Amino acid sequence: MTIDKEIARVNPASYAPYRNPREYITSWTDKIWISRGLGHIHDHYSPNVKVHTAYGETYGMDNVISNSLQKMVAFPNRGGGHDDVIWEKRGEHGFISSHRVLNNATHSGYWTYGPPTGKDWVNRSVAHCLVKDNLVVEEWVIRDEFAVLENLGLDPYKIASDLAKKSPVLGTPINADNASFTSIGRINNVLTEGISGPRPDIGRAECKSVLALFDRVWNKKFFDEVTEYCADNIVCQTVRMRRVMGVNAYQMETMELLSFIPDGKLEVKDICIHDSEDLGLRVATIWLLKGTYSGSPVYGPTNNVPINVFGASHFEFRNGKIIREWRIFDEVAIIAQIIRNDTVGN
């Protein structure tokens, strides 16, 4: 399937002076993080930018700059690769960009996790950015922080306990119903309008396939229907740098995720699709899985407290079926919620 280029066309003024939205995102990311041009944040972010994470929301430029400065000092050689940028038109003067990154760095300075360990770490993250009139006005960020802590030799449960009392950036306790999740609200029809706004009517077949996968397999537990949506050689790359291949392994990876939150219901909050000559057709999603910690004791004894799993999945299609999924969520934020909500409940 080929996306209708005219319907999908993004106004060049939205990403000028770059050649396309991918170059817009990757170029200024490198200017800020690789070349350490922190001041360029003023060139690419709205003064009133809103940033959503698994720990809460921040507003305005000051928080973005403050957090970025601290992270640069903690991880001065931070690098990594731009795995993909999946973009789609949003209005006449904007676009949504789902930017997947493979990060790596050395813990050389003080950070939320304590004094420098001198160890290297690798993880994946997704930055889902809404760009209007050439500025990022809103961003949803999902990171695999458990992978970082494993690499640094730090106890994820100790760090999560600390974060439950004092979340990063905000410095406030994680609430029983985190603001980043409640502010998203209920989405009536993500095919027509998600958290990033109204979307063009493109890639409907592939987008519907992704939504059906989440509904039938994740929510209704028809794990045998994976083959309806995925190729036999499906590959899933997920948290802690795990990689599984084949239908059986893909089924088990998904079932294991759902096993600790068996009553969970997933809602896709945003979806976009892009077809390019070099990377093919891909679909990006931001999703929220809500339920209780009432199943397998993956993160310690179950206690039936409410938890929200804020995640992102990127899907690559070939011949009408999904051949790859990149699935990213923050396990440390899950553990922090379990600890915090258990404390509040008692």
C-alpha angles and dihedrals in degrees: 000000000000122000115239099256095203095052091044096046114126118214106257090222088069093067104022134174089028125083096241141345092274092058090043091057100039096043098053091040088058092044091055103036107025100033091033094233093154091165090067087077085082089058096052108028128068113243087239097045116159117214123194124198136164087266102049146291132294128195132207139012098285094067092047093051095042094050093044093051092052092048092050091054093047093048106023096166095048110155138147142142135283098241094184146330114212111190138179136179119269113187125318096303107031152049141199117240123196104195118192115196135186103214130197134172147141120255097235102146143037117291142159087286095058137255121355117285096190090228130129125239138191129195144145129245140176125217110194104195130187110209122195125175091352095306133100105242100172135015136188113200126194121181134179096232095165089068090054093052093046090053092048093050092240126142108254091201093054091048091046090051090053092047091050088063097038119016120209118269093000096056091208130113118272107256125229087248106030117223093230088064102039093049091058091069129190117317113217098194117356090190089070102027134003134168090296093056137253114348133204119259097254135127091016096158095053094041090050090050091055092047091048090051091055093044100043101033104029102031103028095033097230091150090164088067093068087101090061090067107019135060119245090251094050113161123203121192111191146151124337086024092284118164124192129180133199134032097280094050091044091051092051094046090054094043092051091053091051095042095082092047102035094161091051122128121202124214123187108227099186138009135185136169135205134180119200133171095238102041104024126218117339135174123207125200139183112204142179124211112196127187143096133294092247108123135058113005093240093146099031132292112348116246105175094243120152116261135180122209109203109197149158131216128191117197129197118204132206125175091352097306136093112257099171138025127187106199118189131178137146113256092181089060089050092053091046090054092049091052096042096045092046089053093048092047092053 
